[in-house]
Amino acid sequence: MLAHCARSTVEFLHKEVPDFIPPELWLPCSSDLNPCDYRIWGCTQEHLYKKPIHDLAELKQRLVKVWADFEQIIVDRTIEQWRKRL
């Protein structure tokens, strides 16, 4: 089971996110309806793999940095586009 489908995560999202769509209504293999897996991860990979990664520690370090530097505007635009597709 994917982490974002874990029972505790889903319960948290039901409580904290007013417009939360439960996992049973998701189409997990659709690039149109799964923007995080496609758009957000694509942008992350683009920055993550600019230079070769030598070991797991470097991968983790770089991933944390890329995520910390991620621009909110990309997330906002992805959500905006996703809502139009619904």
RAURCOR-V891768 format. One record per pair of residues at least 4 apart in sequence whose C-alpha atoms are under 6 Angstrom apart, sorted by the first residue. I is the first residue (numbers start at 0). GAP is how many residues later the second one is. D is the distance in Angstrom with one decimal. If there is no record, write none. Layout:
# RAURCOR-V891768
I/GAP/D  I/GAP/D
This chain:
# RAURCOR-V891768
12/4/5.2  29/4/6.0  34/4/5.2  35/4/4.8  36/4/5.4  37/4/5.7  43/4/5.9  44/4/5.9  57/4/6.0  58/4/6.0
